Amino acid sequence: MKFAVRPQIHGYETFAQFAEAHRVTNRDLIFTQRILHESFMQGSPAQTLFYDDFCGGEPTDVAVDAMLVAVHKLGFERLIAIGGGSILDCAKMLALDSEDNVAGLFKAGVQPGRKVGLMLVPTTCGTGCEVTCVSVLDFPGIGSKMGKGFDAGFADHAVLIDEMLSKIPYYVFATSSADALVHALEIYLAPTANAYTDMFCMAAARAILQGYRRIVEHGRDVIQQDAKSYLAASNMAGIALANVLAGGVHAIAMHFGSAHHVPHGEATRLFLPAVFKVYFEKEPAGKIADIARLIEEALGLPAGRENPFDALDRLLAEVVPTKQLSQYGMAEGDIRVYADKVIETQQRLLVNNYVPLSASDIAGIYSRLM
Ligand SMILES: [Fe+2]
């Protein structure tokens, strides 16, 4: 068993407080989106590199190659990445001490050191990737997203700034927090989980489920009141993720998200209830019973009256609505092909399943969601 919390974690209410505490100067490079810079960082002396100059949606290997070329021309001492998971994941690679392109960096065994200081500031409450060392990129050439952990990808500082959530679009809030919930629930069930990851996963899942219940009961205005709680929950789930990989929900979502250009959080949320219903059916008495109880408690349901994962399904349908797989463009004929592709390309995650999922199990999950 091994457990570590790698970056130092800081919390501030505003960007200005953060910039003062960490003495941000023109020797720093802020890597962010234009809209975030305009909203929160006006007047900062730091140099800037804008993600939107390279990439519209989630990062591809081609876009990151262009970012690497741009960054190698700049002189700076700290890279301060401020954004959602895509920006933070790219930043981990941009801070490496290497002249390699993405293909070179993703080769097995390649682990360069770090060239500059690295600070990661999330502006969504989901991926938790401010505390992980993994970069996930889309490789359109092979039709799948893939992740790689870089030892030097752990930041020196992970910084949670409340005001970064103040302008978050509802869709981004919903899908990113749902991804954090998936991290917490999947890692709790992973065979490699331990007492420490269990504690972080349970605290994160409880906070998000309670927050979602409050949204259903009181409306979306409560999200801002709960900002600190969501930032902490996604960070805690991220700490678990830095120690133990996610499992089958992520494996299926990574392939589907790449095939149909569905953002990561929407894709993981899409498959969460269906995968967990299969787990609950196959092995109801194991650790999943703890999650069943947690759902009943957080949602105020009478114990044992209904399948708690049906209740989870209903809650998610209200807070994080998604579509049928066919509405994303998936055809009946794709089911078997996709199931085989998940087995072929996602073993890194599938080994972490609560119970093994066969290609037929995965095909059944797709069929139920068509
Ligand atoms: Fe995720």
Residues whose N, C-alpha, C, O or C-beta is under 5 A from the ligand:
A	BS01	LIG	D179
